[in-house]
Amino acid sequence: MPASPAAPRPNAVVAVLALAGIVVALMQTLVIPIIPELPKLLDASASDAAWAVTATLLASAVATPVVGRLGDMFGKRRMLLLSLVLLIAGSAVCGLSDTLVPMVAGRALQGLSAAVIPLGISIMRDELPAERLAGATAVMSASLGVGGALGLPTAALIADKLDWHMLFWLSGALGAVSLVLVLALVPESAVRTGGRFDVLGGIGMAAGLMCLLLAISKGGDWGWTGGTTLGLFAAAVVILLVWGWWELRTPQPLVDLRTTARRQVLFTNLASISIGFSMFAMSLVLPQLLQLPEATGYGLGRSLLTTGLVMAPSGLVMMAFAPVSAKVSKSRGPKVTLMIGALIVAAGYGLNIVLMSEVWHLVLVSCVISAGIGFAYGAMPSLIMGAVPASETAAANSLNTLMRSLGTSTASAIAGVILAQMTIDLGGFAVPSESSFKVVMALGAGAALLAFAIASFIPRHRPAGSAAGTAPAGGVAPEPASVR
């Protein structure tokens, strides 16, 4: 492996890490256009084919906190490179797959790359000058939305014009480009904790999260009051309680729960769950409104490709508002930025309830909501990094990313139930009613307002660059004062 550059170039580091984040988000989106066709493509039942999506969700949830901790211990760049290698390997397996088992295995490998974004944010803290940190981390956070928004039209076009395997070869090729650029331009940080990895903590967290997310993601298929679903929820509670007991007693825990319980970290993570819920509610409602037949009276009858093009500007808006978020955080503090973002998201959903009859209505709504998400996501890393030691940055950011994922998973489950229960008959088929969409929008607005209320309990704190005393590239930043 070539030696890391001694003097990092901030612009190059930010661009390469943001590209890697976009590629990972793109990977998660590329499969959406072929989900309805997966049973036929893989010669499997619909419930079995759904594991191609569920496997990625579970692998992402488990890998994010574990890889973040390993990054703090053994090198963030090293773990970032490993994550990209897993993305490339998973893409190749999927690209060669024609049956269910290798497809699920490949998607799980791809899911293991989910820690790229929190690792990238942590590398920025270690390597960038303090004055660049807030803007850079906001851009890195926004890469999640950019990749998701650009992925849908790209994937729809490829699925429509080319062989579906090309979706995964594209993902692998972009992953390889990112890998080469990281090797060439991103240095390895000297900020490490060392020590032993908490194996039992890793196993416990993985088991608890898998039980919880399986129950949330498959509860609609298995029945929310069924024995399997309730058993998984009960197992998740027991396992996570035992895991928490262990983490408080082991000298080198996977997650430092005492740090996580600090008011700034705790309320930021709780707000992240609500913001994650709000972000995904939009992703569930708007594409269906665009694609439902006009005969419903509220559907717009557009193709998947048109739907992707309508949603694409939202990712660009999210990226455009990242520097605005950084400026507000610098002048007023990231707490204020997060609260502003939550209010913008709530306003976007309020607009959606009254503006949903024209394509431009949905373009406007998606852009307003995405602007709010850009504000909120840009503030979260600053809040987290302003309250944890530099040696725990990757683990803390990874846990925050996991909280967002819990919010999106919960949104998917709850919205799925509402859209399945509140239906109308259209030519003998049940389709979601207009009221069901409005209920989901109202929940999205409510979740954003809840995030606003939670964020109000966060202590006023300067941005991470100044609060944490971030050192110049290669230096070790001093530990921030505890925020309690």
C-alpha positions as CSV (number, residue, x, y, z in Angstrom):
1,M,0.0,0.0,0.0
2,P,1.5,3.4,-0.9
3,A,2.5,5.7,1.8
4,S,-0.1,8.3,2.8
5,P,0.6,11.9,1.8
6,A,2.3,13.9,4.6
7,A,0.5,17.1,4.0
8,P,-3.2,16.6,3.0
9,R,-4.8,19.0,0.6
10,P,-8.1,20.0,2.3
11,N,-10.1,20.4,-0.9
12,A,-9.0,17.0,-2.3
13,V,-9.7,15.3,1.0
14,V,-13.2,16.7,1.2
15,A,-14.0,15.9,-2.5
16,V,-12.7,12.3,-2.3
17,L,-14.5,11.5,1.0
18,A,-17.8,13.1,-0.3
19,L,-17.5,11.0,-3.5
20,A,-17.1,7.9,-1.4
21,G,-20.2,8.8,0.6
22,I,-22.2,9.4,-2.6
23,V,-21.1,6.0,-3.9
24,V,-22.3,4.2,-0.8
25,A,-25.6,6.0,-0.9
26,L,-25.9,5.3,-4.6
27,M,-25.4,1.6,-3.9
28,Q,-28.3,1.6,-1.5
29,T,-30.6,3.2,-4.1
30,L,-29.6,1.3,-7.2
31,V,-31.7,-1.7,-6.4
32,I,-35.0,0.2,-6.0
33,P,-36.1,0.1,-9.7
34,I,-35.8,-3.7,-9.9
35,I,-37.4,-4.6,-6.6
36,P,-40.8,-5.5,-8.2
37,E,-39.0,-7.7,-10.7
38,L,-36.6,-9.4,-8.3
39,P,-38.9,-12.5,-7.8
40,K,-38.9,-13.2,-11.5
41,L,-35.2,-12.3,-12.0
42,L,-34.1,-14.5,-9.1
43,D,-36.7,-17.3,-9.5
44,A,-37.8,-16.7,-5.9
45,S,-41.0,-15.8,-4.0
46,A,-41.7,-12.1,-3.3
47,S,-41.0,-12.6,0.4
48,D,-37.7,-14.4,-0.2
49,A,-36.6,-11.8,-2.8
50,A,-37.2,-9.1,-0.2
51,W,-34.1,-10.4,1.6
52,A,-32.0,-8.7,-1.0
53,V,-33.1,-5.4,0.6
54,T,-33.3,-6.6,4.2
55,A,-29.8,-8.1,4.1
56,T,-28.3,-4.7,3.3
57,L,-30.3,-3.1,6.1
58,L,-29.1,-5.6,8.7
59,A,-25.5,-5.6,7.5
60,S,-25.4,-1.8,7.5
61,A,-26.8,-1.6,11.1
62,V,-24.3,-4.1,12.4
63,A,-21.2,-2.8,10.5
64,T,-21.6,0.9,11.2
65,P,-20.9,1.0,14.9
66,V,-18.4,-1.9,14.8
67,V,-16.3,-0.5,11.9
68,G,-16.5,3.0,13.5
69,R,-14.9,1.6,16.7
70,L,-12.3,-0.3,14.7
71,G,-11.5,2.9,12.9
72,D,-10.8,4.7,16.2
73,M,-8.6,1.8,17.3
74,F,-6.6,0.9,14.2
75,G,-7.0,3.7,11.7
76,K,-10.0,5.4,10.1
77,R,-8.5,5.4,6.6
78,R,-7.7,1.7,6.9
79,M,-11.3,0.9,7.8
80,L,-12.6,3.2,5.0
81,L,-10.5,1.3,2.5
82,L,-11.8,-2.0,3.8
83,S,-15.4,-0.8,3.6
84,L,-14.8,0.2,-0.1
85,V,-13.3,-3.2,-0.8
86,L,-16.4,-4.9,0.6
87,L,-18.6,-2.6,-1.5
88,I,-16.7,-3.6,-4.6
89,A,-16.7,-7.3,-3.7
90,G,-20.5,-7.2,-3.0
91,S,-21.1,-5.4,-6.2
92,A,-19.2,-8.1,-8.2
93,V,-21.1,-10.9,-6.5
94,C,-24.4,-9.3,-7.3
95,G,-23.3,-8.6,-10.9
96,L,-22.6,-12.3,-11.3
97,S,-25.8,-13.4,-9.6
98,D,-28.9,-15.0,-11.2
99,T,-30.2,-16.7,-8.1
100,L,-31.3,-15.6,-4.6
101,V,-28.5,-16.8,-2.3
102,P,-25.6,-15.1,-4.0
103,M,-27.7,-11.9,-4.5
104,V,-28.5,-11.8,-0.8
105,A,-24.8,-12.5,0.1
106,G,-23.6,-9.7,-2.3
107,R,-26.1,-7.2,-0.9
108,A,-25.0,-8.1,2.6
109,L,-21.4,-7.4,1.6
110,Q,-22.5,-4.1,0.1
111,G,-24.2,-3.2,3.3
112,L,-21.0,-3.7,5.3
113,S,-19.7,-0.6,3.6
114,A,-22.2,1.7,5.3
115,A,-19.6,3.1,7.7
116,V,-17.9,5.1,4.9
117,I,-19.8,8.3,5.8
118,P,-19.2,8.4,9.5
119,L,-15.6,7.3,8.9
120,G,-15.2,10.1,6.4
121,I,-16.5,12.7,8.9
122,S,-14.1,11.4,11.5
123,I,-11.1,11.6,9.1
124,M,-12.1,15.2,8.4
125,R,-12.0,16.1,12.1
126,D,-8.4,14.6,12.3
127,E,-7.0,16.1,9.1
128,L,-8.7,19.4,8.3
129,P,-8.0,22.9,9.7
130,A,-10.6,23.9,12.3
131,E,-12.1,26.6,10.1
132,R,-12.8,24.1,7.3
133,L,-14.4,21.4,9.5
134,A,-18.0,22.5,9.9
135,G,-18.5,23.0,6.1
136,A,-16.7,19.8,5.2
137,T,-18.7,17.6,7.6
138,A,-21.9,19.2,6.3
139,V,-21.0,18.3,2.8
140,M,-20.1,14.7,3.9
141,S,-23.5,14.4,5.6
142,A,-25.3,15.7,2.6
143,S,-23.6,13.1,0.3
144,L,-26.1,10.6,1.7
145,G,-29.0,12.5,0.1
146,V,-27.1,13.3,-3.1
147,G,-26.3,9.6,-3.7
148,G,-29.9,8.6,-3.0
149,A,-31.5,11.3,-5.2
150,L,-29.2,10.7,-8.1
151,G,-29.3,7.0,-7.8
152,L,-33.0,6.6,-8.6
153,P,-33.0,8.2,-12.1
154,T,-29.7,6.6,-12.9
155,A,-30.9,3.2,-11.9
156,A,-34.2,3.6,-13.6
157,L,-32.5,4.5,-16.9
158,I,-30.0,1.5,-16.7
159,A,-32.8,-0.9,-15.7
160,D,-34.9,0.3,-18.6
161,K,-32.2,0.3,-21.3
162,L,-29.6,-2.3,-20.2
163,D,-29.2,-5.6,-18.5
164,W,-30.1,-5.2,-14.8
165,H,-26.7,-6.6,-13.8
166,M,-25.1,-3.4,-15.0
167,L,-26.5,-1.7,-11.9
168,F,-24.1,-3.6,-9.8
169,W,-21.2,-3.3,-12.1
170,L,-21.7,0.5,-12.0
171,S,-21.6,0.4,-8.2
172,G,-18.5,-1.7,-8.3
173,A,-16.7,0.6,-10.8
174,L,-17.5,3.7,-8.8
175,G,-16.3,2.0,-5.6
176,A,-13.0,1.1,-7.3
177,V,-12.6,4.8,-8.4
178,S,-13.2,5.9,-4.8
179,L,-10.8,3.3,-3.5
180,V,-8.0,4.6,-5.8
181,L,-8.6,8.2,-4.9
182,V,-8.6,7.5,-1.2
183,L,-5.3,5.6,-1.5
184,A,-3.8,8.5,-3.4
185,L,-5.2,11.6,-1.6
186,V,-6.5,10.8,1.9
187,P,-3.9,10.4,4.7
188,E,-4.1,8.1,7.7
189,S,-4.7,9.9,11.0
190,A,-2.4,9.6,13.9
191,V,-5.4,9.9,16.3
192,R,-6.1,6.3,17.6
193,T,-7.1,4.7,20.8
194,G,-5.4,1.4,20.4
195,G,-6.4,-1.3,22.9
196,R,-8.5,-4.5,22.5
197,F,-11.7,-4.8,20.5
198,D,-14.7,-5.6,22.6
199,V,-15.7,-8.8,21.0
200,L,-18.6,-9.7,23.3
201,G,-19.9,-6.1,23.0
202,G,-19.8,-6.4,19.2
203,I,-21.6,-9.8,19.3
204,G,-24.2,-8.4,21.7
205,M,-24.9,-5.3,19.7
206,A,-25.1,-7.2,16.5
207,A,-27.6,-9.7,17.9
208,G,-29.7,-7.0,19.5
209,L,-29.9,-4.8,16.4
210,M,-30.6,-7.8,14.1
211,C,-33.6,-8.8,16.3
212,L,-34.9,-5.3,16.5
213,L,-34.5,-4.4,12.8
214,L,-35.8,-7.8,11.6
215,A,-39.0,-7.2,13.7
216,I,-39.4,-3.7,12.3
217,S,-38.7,-4.5,8.7
218,K,-40.5,-7.9,8.5
219,G,-43.3,-7.3,11.0
220,G,-45.7,-6.3,8.2
221,D,-45.1,-9.6,6.4
222,W,-45.1,-11.8,9.5
223,G,-47.9,-9.9,11.4
224,W,-47.2,-7.3,14.1
225,T,-48.9,-9.4,16.8
226,G,-47.4,-12.7,15.5
227,G,-45.2,-14.8,17.7
228,T,-42.1,-14.3,15.6
229,T,-42.4,-10.5,15.5
230,L,-43.2,-10.2,19.3
231,G,-40.4,-12.7,20.1
232,L,-37.9,-10.7,18.2
233,F,-38.9,-7.5,19.9
234,A,-38.6,-9.2,23.3
235,A,-35.3,-10.7,22.4
236,A,-34.0,-7.3,21.3
237,V,-35.0,-5.7,24.6
238,V,-33.3,-8.5,26.7
239,I,-30.2,-8.7,24.6
240,L,-29.7,-4.9,24.5
241,L,-30.2,-4.6,28.2
242,V,-27.6,-7.3,28.9
243,W,-25.3,-5.6,26.3
244,G,-25.7,-2.3,28.1
245,W,-24.8,-3.9,31.4
246,W,-21.7,-5.4,29.8
247,E,-20.6,-2.1,28.2
248,L,-20.8,-0.3,31.5
249,R,-18.5,-2.8,33.1
250,T,-15.9,-3.7,30.5
251,P,-12.8,-1.4,30.6
252,Q,-12.7,-0.9,26.8
253,P,-16.3,-1.0,25.6
254,L,-17.5,-1.0,22.0
255,V,-19.7,2.0,22.8
256,D,-18.9,4.2,25.8
257,L,-22.4,4.5,27.2
258,R,-21.3,7.1,29.7
259,T,-20.2,9.4,26.9
260,T,-23.3,8.6,24.9
261,A,-25.4,9.6,28.0
262,R,-24.0,13.1,28.0
263,R,-26.9,15.5,27.3
264,Q,-25.5,16.8,24.0
265,V,-24.8,13.4,22.6
266,L,-28.0,11.8,23.9
267,F,-30.4,14.4,22.6
268,T,-28.6,14.7,19.3
269,N,-29.0,11.0,18.8
270,L,-32.7,11.1,19.7
271,A,-33.3,14.0,17.3
272,S,-31.5,12.0,14.7
273,I,-34.0,9.2,14.9
274,S,-36.8,11.7,14.4
275,I,-35.1,13.4,11.5
276,G,-34.3,10.0,9.9
277,F,-38.0,9.2,10.1
278,S,-39.0,12.4,8.4
279,M,-36.4,12.0,5.6
280,F,-37.6,8.5,4.7
281,A,-41.3,9.4,4.9
282,M,-40.8,11.6,1.8
283,S,-39.0,8.8,0.0
284,L,-42.0,6.6,0.6
285,V,-44.8,9.0,-0.3
286,L,-43.7,11.1,-3.3
287,P,-42.6,8.3,-5.7
288,Q,-46.0,6.5,-5.1
289,L,-48.0,9.7,-5.7
290,L,-46.0,10.2,-9.0
291,Q,-46.5,6.7,-10.2
292,L,-50.1,5.9,-9.2
293,P,-52.6,6.0,-12.2
294,E,-54.4,9.2,-12.8
295,A,-57.7,7.3,-12.5
296,T,-57.3,7.4,-8.7
297,G,-57.9,11.1,-8.8
298,Y,-54.7,12.0,-7.1
299,G,-52.0,9.8,-8.7
300,L,-50.0,11.5,-11.5
301,G,-49.4,8.4,-13.7
302,R,-45.7,9.1,-14.3
303,S,-43.0,6.5,-15.2
304,L,-40.2,5.4,-12.9
305,L,-37.7,7.3,-14.9
306,T,-39.7,10.5,-14.7
307,T,-40.2,9.9,-10.9
308,G,-36.4,9.7,-10.5
309,L,-35.9,12.9,-12.4
310,V,-38.5,14.6,-10.3
311,M,-36.7,13.5,-7.1
312,A,-33.2,14.2,-8.3
313,P,-33.2,18.0,-7.5
314,S,-33.7,17.2,-3.9
315,G,-30.3,15.7,-3.5
316,L,-28.7,18.7,-5.2
317,V,-30.6,21.0,-2.9
318,M,-29.4,19.1,0.1
319,M,-25.8,19.5,-1.1
320,A,-26.3,23.2,-1.8
321,F,-27.6,23.9,1.7
322,A,-24.7,22.1,3.4
323,P,-22.4,25.2,3.3
324,V,-25.4,27.4,4.5
325,S,-25.8,25.0,7.4
326,A,-22.1,25.3,8.2
327,K,-22.4,29.1,8.2
328,V,-25.4,29.1,10.5
329,S,-23.6,26.7,12.8
330,K,-20.5,28.9,12.9
331,S,-22.5,32.0,13.8
332,R,-25.3,30.6,16.0
333,G,-24.1,27.1,16.9
334,P,-25.2,23.7,15.5
335,K,-28.1,23.4,18.0
336,V,-29.8,26.3,16.3
337,T,-29.0,24.9,12.8
338,L,-30.6,21.5,13.8
339,M,-33.7,23.2,15.1
340,I,-34.0,25.4,11.9
341,G,-33.7,22.3,9.8
342,A,-36.4,20.5,11.7
343,L,-38.8,23.4,11.2
344,I,-38.1,23.5,7.5
345,V,-38.8,19.8,7.2
346,A,-42.1,20.2,9.0
347,A,-43.1,23.1,6.8
348,G,-42.3,21.0,3.7
349,Y,-44.7,18.2,4.8
350,G,-47.3,20.9,5.6
351,L,-47.0,22.1,2.0
352,N,-47.3,18.5,0.8
353,I,-50.6,18.0,2.5
354,V,-52.1,20.9,0.4
355,L,-49.9,20.7,-2.7
356,M,-49.9,17.3,-4.2
357,S,-51.9,17.5,-7.5
358,E,-49.1,18.6,-9.9
359,V,-45.6,17.4,-10.7
360,W,-44.1,20.8,-9.8
361,H,-45.9,20.6,-6.4
362,L,-43.9,17.5,-5.6
363,V,-40.6,19.0,-6.9
364,L,-41.2,22.0,-4.6
365,V,-42.1,19.9,-1.6
366,S,-39.1,17.5,-2.1
367,C,-36.7,20.5,-2.4
368,V,-38.1,22.2,0.8
369,I,-37.8,19.0,2.8
370,S,-34.4,18.3,1.5
371,A,-33.2,21.8,2.4
372,G,-34.3,21.1,6.0
373,I,-32.6,17.7,6.0
374,G,-29.4,19.4,4.7
375,F,-29.5,21.8,7.6
376,A,-30.2,19.1,10.1
377,Y,-27.7,16.5,8.8
378,G,-25.0,19.2,8.6
379,A,-25.4,20.1,12.3
380,M,-25.4,16.6,13.7
381,P,-21.7,15.8,13.3
382,S,-20.7,19.1,14.8
383,L,-22.9,18.4,17.8
384,I,-21.4,14.9,18.2
385,M,-17.8,15.9,17.7
386,G,-18.2,18.8,20.1
387,A,-19.0,16.5,22.9
388,V,-16.7,13.4,22.5
389,P,-12.9,13.0,22.6
390,A,-11.1,13.0,19.3
391,S,-10.1,9.3,20.0
392,E,-13.8,8.3,19.9
393,T,-15.0,10.3,16.9
394,A,-15.5,7.5,14.5
395,A,-17.5,5.4,17.0
396,A,-19.6,8.3,18.1
397,N,-20.4,9.4,14.5
398,S,-21.2,5.8,13.6
399,L,-23.6,5.5,16.4
400,N,-25.3,8.7,15.3
401,T,-25.6,7.3,11.7
402,L,-27.1,4.1,13.2
403,M,-29.7,6.3,15.0
404,R,-30.7,7.8,11.7
405,S,-31.1,4.3,10.2
406,L,-33.4,3.3,13.1
407,G,-35.5,6.3,12.2
408,T,-35.7,5.4,8.5
409,S,-36.5,1.7,9.3
410,T,-39.3,2.8,11.6
411,A,-40.7,5.1,9.0
412,S,-40.7,2.3,6.5
413,A,-42.6,0.0,8.8
414,I,-45.2,2.5,10.0
415,A,-45.8,4.1,6.6
416,G,-46.1,0.6,5.1
417,V,-48.8,-0.3,7.6
418,I,-50.7,2.9,7.0
419,L,-50.5,2.7,3.2
420,A,-51.6,-1.0,3.3
421,Q,-54.5,-0.4,5.6
422,M,-56.0,2.8,4.2
423,T,-56.8,1.8,0.6
424,I,-59.3,2.3,-2.2
425,D,-60.3,-0.2,-4.9
426,L,-59.0,0.4,-8.4
427,G,-60.0,-2.1,-11.0
428,G,-60.1,-4.9,-8.4
429,F,-56.7,-3.9,-6.9
430,A,-56.2,-2.2,-3.5
431,V,-54.1,1.0,-3.8
432,P,-53.2,3.5,-1.1
433,S,-55.8,6.2,-0.6
434,E,-55.2,9.9,-0.7
435,S,-55.9,10.1,3.0
436,S,-53.2,7.5,3.7
437,F,-50.6,9.7,2.0
438,K,-51.8,12.7,4.0
439,V,-51.5,10.7,7.3
440,V,-47.9,9.7,6.5
441,M,-47.1,13.3,5.6
442,A,-48.6,14.5,8.9
443,L,-46.4,11.9,10.7
444,G,-43.4,13.2,8.8
445,A,-44.2,16.7,10.0
446,G,-44.8,15.5,13.5
447,A,-41.5,13.6,13.6
448,A,-39.7,16.8,12.5
449,L,-41.5,18.9,15.2
450,L,-40.5,16.2,17.7
451,A,-36.9,16.6,16.6
452,F,-37.2,20.4,17.1
453,A,-38.5,19.8,20.6
454,I,-35.7,17.3,21.4
455,A,-33.1,19.6,20.0
456,S,-34.2,22.4,22.3
457,F,-32.7,20.3,25.2
458,I,-29.3,20.2,23.7
459,P,-26.9,22.6,25.5
460,R,-25.7,25.6,23.6
461,H,-22.3,24.7,22.2
462,R,-19.8,26.0,19.7
463,P,-19.2,24.1,16.5
464,A,-16.9,21.1,16.7
465,G,-14.0,22.9,15.1
466,S,-13.7,25.3,18.0
467,A,-15.3,23.4,20.7
468,A,-13.1,20.4,20.3
469,G,-10.0,22.3,19.6
470,T,-9.4,20.5,16.4
471,A,-5.7,20.3,15.6
472,P,-4.1,20.9,12.2
473,A,-3.6,18.0,9.8
474,G,-1.8,15.1,11.5
475,G,-2.1,16.6,14.9
476,V,-3.9,15.2,17.9
477,A,-6.8,17.4,18.9
478,P,-7.2,18.1,22.6
479,E,-10.2,16.4,24.3
480,P,-13.3,18.6,24.6
481,A,-14.7,19.5,27.9
482,S,-17.5,17.2,28.9
483,V,-21.0,18.4,28.2
484,R,-23.4,17.2,30.8
